[in-house]
Each structure stands twice: as structure tokens, then as C-alpha cells.
Amino acid sequence: MPTTPSGSYRYSQLDLVEYGPNSLSKLPEIVKNLGAKKALVITGNSIAKKTDVLKQVEDALGDKLGDTFVGIGEHAPISDIKAAIEKLDKAGADILVSVGGGSPVDASKAIAYYYREQKNADKYLPHIAIPTTLSAAEYTINAGYKDENGNKVSASAPELAPKAIILDATLTLSTPERLWLSTGIRALDHAVESLYRPHLPYPILHLAYAAIRDLFHWLPVAKANPTDLNARQHLLLAAWISLFPNPQPGALGLSHALGHKLGAKYNIPHGITSCLTLAPVVALYTNKGPPTDKTHLASAVQHLHLSGLPALRVAPPADLAGHITGLIKMLGLDTTLKEWKVPKEDLKDIAEQASAVLGGREDVGFGARDVEKLLGGIWDGSPLLESVHNL
């Protein structure tokens, strides 16, 4: 019998999303409206040294630029966060502007978190995010970073969500293709794993369906024509609704939890971790998940079929896991844990740690041993459905 929807949804502190080509021009007005005087720009080496994106942002800020911190590494190491805090003090900045992918965005959230602790302040520094990938880290209240031991950890607070986000497709043209497309699969991971998150708010369910549809449509378009601004802008918007301002802490689901364990320890980019884990995890839920989760996953496939997307032609299986596998192969992003030099003997420990995200749900028909077997398939590239159905 169908369940009547009930629940609640609390918005994050995100006040504004400016979107469209050349929307960067709104940056100084946003800084002013937030009551700030000087910005510290946070970015990584690639943005600073291989593109003109940083210069565009600095020029847009004009006299509101306090200083720039260049050098946030992948997965936002704590040493980089501490160095940025030192520069923040010297610059006298009162707002953060992150530019780049998930690492600068998460680093900025962590900077705000630790700066407040150091100063014993009442409020967190405001943050404007300008993403150049599709990782969608800017929509959460979580600050994921690497600790001194190289482990992925996080800080979380409702106030860590950026106050404003600028989605300007022109700033993404220099993003490397593999990074752009793989973070698109990361956004797909957000949307799909929302489908089996407990206590899923009703609007988020339907935004997730829309994000899945749009990502399946626009990622192949961007692959075929990397300079198509229309496709790139639609993908930025799809990433937005894949993780519609999410005020909940923690990993979305098992694919994300596996990605967190794999990414920081073995230096695998988060977009690639989603390419590795998403389809097998979805196959596991399709095979052994609770009835409600299976219904949501089946409905996602119906949304795709109704859209008549050409991407589906490469994925004959009728379930969502098969379609995801086909899309990843179409984009040239299929890989294995073996290729990333993850030791096979580590899989049991990874499975046990990541399975904690299941939280002892009695309605989930699988556990850590099933996840370990699933990782074995990802390690050597065993056929997806065979590896899951044999669990």
C-alpha cells in the first residue's frame, strides 16, 4: 500500500545563488550586501597557475580583495587550512571567497570553523563559493578535509553553508575534461544516494529525479562539445539540484562513505571514487535494499525512459545501475581500484568502516561482508551485475 508523504525540511543558511554566463560580475555587489569589506580568496594551484579564472575573480573583487591563498591541495589537507588562517589574519579579511572544486570549498568551510574557534567568536566568517567543477560541495554544511594522518574527517555546523554561490559557466571552460565529467558523476552520486536516504524530504526526492535526468542528458553533450556553454550551465544547475541545500551532516549513503574512505587515503579524486562505487552500490540496493528504496530507484529509471535520452542506448539493462555503468563508459571514466593501487587486503577494513553509514538499519538486507564482496568486484573490474547478484 502506498505510503502517504510526511516529514519536514529545513533550509540551510544559503541566501543567494547567482547563475548564468558572466554572473561573476555580481561578486562585488554580493560582498557589499553581506556587509563585508575585504575578501580572502581561497583556491588551488591548478586554478592559479593553469587558468585565468583566479585573475577574473580578483579583478571582479577590485578594492574588496584583501589577499589570495593559493595552494589548497586535494581533499583539503589540514596543513593548508592552517596556513590559510594565518594569511586571513594578516589580510584583515572578513569574508571568504572559494574558487575551484570541492577542495577549496570544503577548505573554506573548515577555515571558517577553526577561525571561529581560535577567536572565540560568536559568528562564522561568511563564505561565497564560486565552483568550477560539478562536485556540489558548496551546498552542504559539512567541511571535509584530511587530518595530519591523511584520514578524511569533517567538521559540521549549519552556519558553514556558504551565504552565496555564483554558477558561471564561463569560469568552467578551462576545467580539465576528466575532472569536469567525473565530478558530474559525483553530482549523479548525490542525486541517486538521496533516493535511499532515510527521512527523505518530499521535494528533495523530485529534485533528485530531475537532477538524474539532466545529468544523463547534458554530460554526453559536454563530452561531445566541451566548449558548449549551454551544456555547461545546465550541468552547474543539475549539480545544484542534485544536492539541493542540504542541512544534514554526514555522508549521503554507502557510495559516499566508500568514496570518503578511498579518496583521502589512496589519493583518488572524489569524482573518480563515484565512478568506481556508485553503480555497484545502486545494484546492491536494487537487489537487497528495502522496498521503499527499490521503488525510488525504479522510479528514477522511469523518469529517464520518459525523457527518451540517447545516453540510455548504451545501457541495455533496465535497472539504474546498468544505466549508470553505461554512462560512465560512454564518458570514458570506467576504472578499477586495482588501477588506483588500492591493496586488496585493505578491502575488508574499508568495507567495515564505510558500512557504519548504514546505521544499523534493520530494513537493509546487507552488511559489511556484502560490501567487502562488492569492493572485490570494483577492485578487479568484475562484471557489475554478476558481482552483486552473487553476494
C-alpha positions as CSV (number, residue, x, y, z in Angstrom):
1,M,0.0,0.0,0.0
2,P,1.5,3.4,-0.9
3,T,2.8,5.5,2.0
4,T,1.4,9.0,2.4
5,P,4.3,11.5,2.4
6,S,5.1,13.2,5.7
7,G,8.2,14.8,7.2
8,S,10.0,18.1,7.4
9,Y,12.7,20.1,5.6
10,R,14.8,22.9,7.0
11,Y,16.7,25.1,4.6
12,S,20.4,25.9,5.0
13,Q,21.7,29.4,5.5
14,L,22.3,29.8,1.8
15,D,20.7,33.1,0.8
16,L,21.6,33.6,-2.8
17,V,22.5,31.7,-6.0
18,E,23.5,33.8,-9.0
19,Y,23.6,31.7,-12.1
20,G,24.3,32.2,-15.8
21,P,27.3,33.1,-18.0
22,N,29.1,36.2,-16.7
23,S,27.3,36.1,-13.4
24,L,30.7,36.7,-11.8
25,S,30.1,40.4,-12.3
26,K,27.7,40.2,-9.4
27,L,30.5,39.3,-6.9
28,P,31.3,42.8,-5.6
29,E,27.7,43.6,-5.0
30,I,27.3,40.3,-3.1
31,V,30.3,41.1,-0.9
32,K,28.8,44.5,-0.2
33,N,25.4,43.2,0.6
34,L,26.9,40.8,3.1
35,G,28.4,43.7,5.0
36,A,32.0,42.7,4.3
37,K,35.0,44.9,3.4
38,K,37.9,42.6,2.4
39,A,37.9,39.1,0.9
40,L,40.4,36.3,1.2
41,V,40.2,34.2,-2.0
42,I,40.9,30.5,-1.4
43,T,41.9,28.3,-4.4
44,G,44.3,25.6,-5.6
45,N,47.4,25.6,-7.6
46,S,45.8,24.4,-10.9
47,I,43.3,27.3,-10.9
48,A,46.0,29.8,-10.1
49,K,48.8,28.6,-12.4
50,K,47.0,27.0,-15.4
51,T,43.9,29.2,-15.9
52,D,42.9,32.9,-15.9
53,V,40.0,32.2,-13.5
54,L,41.7,33.5,-10.4
55,K,42.6,36.7,-12.2
56,Q,39.0,37.2,-13.3
57,V,37.8,36.7,-9.7
58,E,40.5,39.1,-8.3
59,D,39.6,41.7,-10.9
60,A,35.9,41.4,-10.2
61,L,36.6,42.0,-6.5
62,G,38.6,45.1,-7.1
63,D,39.3,47.1,-3.9
64,K,37.4,44.4,-1.9
65,L,40.3,41.9,-2.5
66,G,42.3,41.6,0.7
67,D,44.6,38.7,-0.4
68,T,44.6,35.3,-2.1
69,F,45.7,32.0,-0.6
70,V,46.9,29.6,-3.4
71,G,47.7,26.0,-2.6
72,I,44.8,24.1,-1.2
73,G,45.6,20.5,-2.0
74,E,43.3,17.7,-3.0
75,H,41.0,16.7,-0.1
76,A,41.9,19.9,1.7
77,P,44.8,18.9,4.0
78,I,44.7,20.4,7.5
79,S,48.2,22.0,7.0
80,D,46.8,24.1,4.1
81,I,43.8,25.1,6.2
82,K,46.1,26.3,9.0
83,A,48.3,28.2,6.6
84,A,45.3,29.9,5.1
85,I,44.1,31.0,8.5
86,E,47.5,32.8,9.1
87,K,47.0,34.7,5.8
88,L,43.4,35.5,6.8
89,D,44.7,37.3,9.9
90,K,47.4,39.2,8.1
91,A,45.0,40.3,5.4
92,G,42.3,41.5,7.8
93,A,39.7,39.8,5.7
94,D,36.2,39.4,6.9
95,I,34.8,37.1,4.2
96,L,36.0,34.1,2.3
97,V,35.6,33.5,-1.5
98,S,36.4,30.0,-2.6
99,V,37.2,29.3,-6.3
100,G,37.5,25.8,-7.8
101,G,36.3,22.4,-6.9
102,G,35.3,20.6,-3.7
103,S,38.7,21.0,-2.0
104,P,38.8,24.9,-1.9
105,V,35.1,24.9,-1.0
106,D,35.5,22.5,1.9
107,A,38.7,24.1,2.9
108,S,36.9,27.5,3.2
109,K,34.3,25.9,5.4
110,A,37.0,24.4,7.6
111,I,38.8,27.8,7.7
112,A,35.6,29.4,9.0
113,Y,35.1,26.7,11.5
114,Y,38.6,26.8,13.0
115,Y,38.9,30.6,12.8
116,R,35.8,31.0,14.9
117,E,37.3,28.5,17.5
118,Q,40.6,30.4,17.6
119,K,39.0,33.8,18.0
120,N,36.2,32.5,20.3
121,A,33.9,34.5,18.1
122,D,30.1,34.4,18.1
123,K,29.7,34.0,14.3
124,Y,31.4,32.2,11.5
125,L,33.0,34.2,8.7
126,P,30.6,34.4,5.7
127,H,31.6,32.5,2.6
128,I,30.9,33.0,-1.2
129,A,31.5,29.9,-3.3
130,I,32.4,30.0,-7.0
131,P,32.6,26.4,-8.2
132,T,34.4,25.4,-11.4
133,T,33.5,21.7,-11.1
134,L,30.3,19.8,-10.5
135,S,31.2,18.3,-7.1
136,A,28.4,20.4,-5.4
137,A,30.4,20.7,-2.1
138,E,29.1,24.2,-1.8
139,Y,25.5,23.0,-0.9
140,T,26.3,21.2,2.3
141,I,27.1,22.2,5.9
142,N,30.0,19.7,6.0
143,A,33.7,20.7,5.8
144,G,35.6,17.5,4.7
145,Y,39.4,17.6,5.0
146,K,42.4,15.5,5.6
147,D,43.8,15.3,9.1
148,E,47.5,15.1,10.0
149,N,47.4,11.3,9.5
150,G,45.9,11.6,6.0
151,N,42.4,10.4,7.1
152,K,39.3,12.0,5.8
153,V,37.5,13.8,8.7
154,S,34.9,16.6,8.8
155,A,33.5,19.5,10.8
156,S,29.9,20.3,10.5
157,A,27.6,23.2,11.5
158,P,24.6,24.8,9.9
159,E,26.4,28.1,9.6
160,L,29.2,26.5,7.5
161,A,27.0,26.6,4.4
162,P,28.1,29.4,2.1
163,K,25.9,32.5,2.2
164,A,26.1,32.9,-1.6
165,I,27.1,30.9,-4.7
166,I,27.9,32.0,-8.2
167,L,27.4,29.5,-11.0
168,D,29.1,31.0,-14.0
169,A,29.7,28.5,-16.9
170,T,32.4,30.7,-18.5
171,L,34.6,30.0,-15.5
172,T,34.5,26.3,-16.1
173,L,35.8,26.3,-19.7
174,S,39.4,25.7,-18.5
175,T,38.4,22.8,-16.1
176,P,40.1,19.6,-17.4
177,E,37.6,17.4,-19.2
178,R,38.1,14.4,-17.0
179,L,37.7,16.5,-13.8
180,W,34.5,18.1,-15.2
181,L,32.9,14.9,-16.3
182,S,33.9,12.8,-13.3
183,T,32.5,15.5,-10.9
184,G,29.4,15.2,-13.0
185,I,29.2,11.6,-11.9
186,R,29.8,12.9,-8.3
187,A,26.7,15.0,-8.7
188,L,24.8,12.0,-10.0
189,D,26.0,10.2,-6.9
190,H,24.5,12.9,-4.8
191,A,21.1,12.7,-6.5
192,V,21.0,8.9,-6.6
193,E,22.0,8.4,-3.0
194,S,19.4,10.9,-1.9
195,L,16.8,8.3,-3.2
196,Y,17.6,5.9,-0.3
197,R,18.5,8.3,2.4
198,P,16.3,7.8,5.5
199,H,13.6,10.5,6.1
200,L,14.0,11.9,2.6
201,P,12.0,15.2,2.3
202,Y,9.4,15.0,-0.5
203,P,10.7,18.0,-2.6
204,I,14.3,16.6,-2.5
205,L,13.0,13.3,-3.9
206,H,11.7,15.0,-7.0
207,L,14.6,17.3,-7.4
208,A,16.8,14.2,-7.3
209,Y,14.8,12.7,-10.2
210,A,15.2,15.9,-12.2
211,A,19.0,16.1,-11.5
212,I,19.5,12.5,-12.6
213,R,17.6,13.2,-15.8
214,D,19.6,16.4,-16.5
215,L,22.9,14.8,-15.8
216,F,22.2,11.9,-18.1
217,H,21.3,14.3,-20.8
218,W,23.9,17.0,-20.5
219,L,27.1,15.1,-19.6
220,P,27.2,13.3,-23.0
221,V,26.6,16.7,-24.7
222,A,29.5,18.3,-22.8
223,K,31.7,15.3,-23.7
224,A,30.9,15.7,-27.4
225,N,31.4,19.5,-27.3
226,P,33.5,20.7,-24.3
227,T,33.0,24.4,-25.2
228,D,29.2,24.3,-25.2
229,L,28.3,26.9,-22.6
230,N,24.7,26.0,-22.6
231,A,25.5,22.4,-21.7
232,R,28.0,23.5,-19.0
233,Q,25.5,26.0,-17.5
234,H,22.8,23.3,-17.4
235,L,25.3,20.9,-15.7
236,L,26.0,23.5,-13.0
237,L,22.3,23.8,-12.3
238,A,21.9,20.0,-12.3
239,A,24.7,19.8,-9.7
240,W,22.8,22.4,-7.6
241,I,19.6,20.4,-7.6
242,S,21.5,17.1,-7.1
243,L,22.3,18.3,-3.6
244,F,19.7,21.0,-3.0
245,P,20.9,23.0,0.0
246,N,21.4,20.1,2.4
247,P,21.3,21.0,6.1
248,Q,22.1,17.4,7.2
249,P,25.5,16.3,8.4
250,G,27.4,13.2,7.3
251,A,27.7,11.0,4.2
252,L,24.6,10.7,2.0
253,G,24.9,7.0,1.6
254,L,27.1,4.0,1.1
255,S,28.7,5.1,-2.2
256,H,29.7,8.4,-0.5
257,A,31.0,6.6,2.6
258,L,33.2,4.4,0.4
259,G,34.4,7.4,-1.5
260,H,35.4,9.2,1.7
261,K,37.5,6.1,2.8
262,L,39.0,5.6,-0.6
263,G,39.7,9.2,-1.6
264,A,41.8,10.7,1.1
265,K,43.9,7.5,1.9
266,Y,44.6,6.4,-1.6
267,N,44.6,9.9,-3.3
268,I,41.7,9.1,-5.6
269,P,39.7,12.2,-6.7
270,H,36.2,12.2,-5.4
271,G,34.7,12.3,-8.9
272,I,36.6,9.1,-9.7
273,T,35.5,7.5,-6.4
274,S,31.9,8.0,-7.5
275,C,32.7,6.4,-10.9
276,L,34.1,3.4,-9.0
277,T,31.4,2.9,-6.4
278,L,28.0,4.4,-7.5
279,A,26.8,1.7,-9.9
280,P,27.8,-1.3,-7.8
281,V,26.2,0.3,-4.7
282,V,23.0,1.0,-6.6
283,A,23.0,-2.6,-7.9
284,L,23.3,-3.7,-4.3
285,Y,20.3,-1.6,-3.2
286,T,18.3,-2.8,-6.2
287,N,19.0,-6.4,-5.3
288,K,18.9,-6.3,-1.5
289,G,17.6,-2.9,-0.4
290,P,14.3,-2.0,1.4
291,P,11.1,-1.9,-0.6
292,T,10.9,1.9,-0.5
293,D,14.5,2.3,-1.8
294,K,13.8,-0.1,-4.6
295,T,10.7,1.9,-5.5
296,H,12.6,5.2,-5.7
297,L,15.4,3.6,-7.8
298,A,12.8,2.1,-10.2
299,S,11.0,5.5,-10.5
300,A,14.3,7.1,-11.4
301,V,14.6,4.7,-14.4
302,Q,11.0,5.6,-15.4
303,H,11.9,9.3,-15.4
304,L,14.9,8.5,-17.7
305,H,12.9,6.4,-20.1
306,L,10.1,9.0,-20.3
307,S,12.8,11.6,-21.3
308,G,13.9,9.4,-24.2
309,L,17.6,10.2,-23.6
310,P,20.1,9.0,-26.1
311,A,22.6,8.1,-23.3
312,L,20.3,5.1,-22.4
313,R,21.0,3.4,-25.8
314,V,24.4,2.3,-24.5
315,A,23.0,0.6,-21.4
316,P,20.7,-2.3,-22.3
317,P,20.0,-3.4,-18.7
318,A,16.7,-2.0,-17.4
319,D,17.8,-1.1,-13.9
320,L,19.5,2.2,-12.8
321,A,22.9,0.5,-12.0
322,G,23.2,-0.6,-15.6
323,H,22.3,2.8,-17.0
324,I,24.9,4.4,-14.7
325,T,27.5,1.9,-15.9
326,G,26.7,2.7,-19.5
327,L,27.0,6.4,-18.9
328,I,30.4,6.1,-17.1
329,K,31.7,4.0,-20.0
330,M,30.4,6.5,-22.6
331,L,32.2,9.3,-20.8
332,G,35.5,7.2,-20.7
333,L,35.6,7.2,-16.9
334,D,35.4,3.5,-16.1
335,T,38.3,2.3,-13.9
336,T,39.2,-0.2,-11.1
337,L,40.6,0.0,-7.6
338,K,43.5,-2.1,-8.8
339,E,44.4,0.7,-11.3
340,W,44.5,3.1,-8.4
341,K,46.8,0.8,-6.5
342,V,44.4,0.1,-3.6
343,P,45.8,-3.0,-1.8
344,K,43.3,-5.9,-2.0
345,E,44.0,-6.7,1.6
346,D,42.6,-3.3,2.7
347,L,39.1,-4.0,1.3
348,K,37.7,-5.6,4.5
349,D,38.7,-2.7,6.6
350,I,37.3,-0.2,4.1
351,A,34.0,-2.1,4.0
352,E,33.7,-2.2,7.8
353,Q,34.3,1.5,8.2
354,A,32.1,2.6,5.3
355,S,29.2,0.3,6.4
356,A,28.8,2.3,9.5
357,V,26.8,4.7,7.4
358,L,24.0,2.1,7.3
359,G,23.5,2.9,11.0
360,G,22.2,-0.5,11.9
361,R,19.1,-0.1,9.7
362,E,17.2,-3.3,10.1
363,D,15.4,-2.9,6.8
364,V,18.6,-3.0,4.8
365,G,19.3,-6.6,3.6
366,F,23.1,-6.4,3.5
367,G,26.0,-5.6,5.7
368,A,29.8,-5.2,5.8
369,R,30.5,-8.7,4.3
370,D,28.4,-7.9,1.3
371,V,30.1,-4.5,0.9
372,E,33.5,-6.3,1.1
373,K,32.5,-8.6,-1.7
374,L,31.2,-5.6,-3.7
375,L,34.6,-3.9,-3.3
376,G,36.2,-7.1,-4.6
377,G,34.3,-6.6,-7.8
378,I,35.3,-3.0,-8.0
379,W,38.9,-3.9,-7.4
380,D,39.3,-6.1,-10.4
381,G,36.5,-4.8,-12.6
382,S,34.3,-7.9,-12.3
383,P,31.0,-7.6,-14.3
384,L,28.7,-5.4,-12.2
385,L,25.5,-7.4,-12.1
386,E,27.4,-10.7,-11.7
387,S,29.4,-9.4,-8.7
388,V,26.3,-8.1,-6.9
389,H,23.9,-10.9,-7.7
390,N,26.5,-13.4,-6.3
391,L,26.6,-11.7,-2.9
